[in-house]
Amino acid sequence: MEAFKILFSTSTGLMSLGVIVFIIGMGWFFARMFARKMREDGEAAKARDAAQRR
């Protein structure tokens, strides 16, 4: 429990908490961005393949 007290009450703890939240948010953002890019690239590849077969 002492660790949580330090995390939420000291300036160093609050900065650490901010960094942790930022890193988690950045990971969420990049995961969504990469998933969207992979989906778009897959759709574009399918469209290219369909156009080449004609």
C-alpha positions as CSV (number, residue, x, y, z in Angstrom):
1,M,0.0,0.0,0.0
2,E,2.9,2.3,0.6
3,A,3.8,2.2,-3.1
4,F,0.3,3.4,-4.1
5,K,0.6,6.2,-1.5
6,I,3.9,7.3,-3.1
7,L,2.5,6.9,-6.6
8,F,-0.5,9.2,-6.1
9,S,1.0,11.7,-3.6
10,T,4.5,12.7,-4.7
11,S,5.5,14.6,-7.8
12,T,7.8,11.8,-8.9
13,G,4.9,9.3,-8.5
14,L,2.5,11.5,-10.4
15,M,5.0,11.9,-13.2
16,S,5.5,8.1,-13.3
17,L,1.7,7.6,-13.4
18,G,1.4,10.1,-16.3
19,V,4.1,8.3,-18.2
20,I,2.4,4.9,-17.7
21,V,-0.9,6.3,-18.8
22,F,0.7,7.9,-21.8
23,I,2.5,4.7,-22.9
24,I,-0.7,2.7,-22.6
25,G,-2.6,5.3,-24.7
26,M,0.2,5.3,-27.3
27,G,0.1,1.5,-27.5
28,W,-3.7,1.6,-28.0
29,F,-3.4,4.3,-30.7
30,F,-0.7,2.4,-32.6
31,A,-2.5,-0.9,-32.3
32,R,-5.6,0.7,-33.9
33,M,-3.6,2.5,-36.5
34,F,-1.6,-0.6,-37.6
35,A,-4.8,-2.8,-37.7
36,R,-6.5,-0.2,-39.9
37,K,-3.5,0.0,-42.2
38,M,-3.3,-3.7,-42.5
39,R,-7.0,-4.0,-43.3
40,E,-6.7,-1.2,-45.9
41,D,-3.7,-2.8,-47.5
42,G,-5.4,-6.2,-47.7
43,E,-8.4,-4.6,-49.4
44,A,-6.2,-2.8,-51.8
45,A,-4.3,-6.0,-52.6
46,K,-7.5,-7.8,-53.3
47,A,-8.7,-5.0,-55.6
48,R,-5.3,-5.1,-57.5
49,D,-5.5,-8.9,-57.9
50,A,-9.1,-8.6,-59.2
51,A,-8.1,-5.9,-61.6
52,Q,-5.2,-8.0,-62.9
53,R,-7.3,-11.1,-63.5
54,R,-9.6,-9.2,-65.9
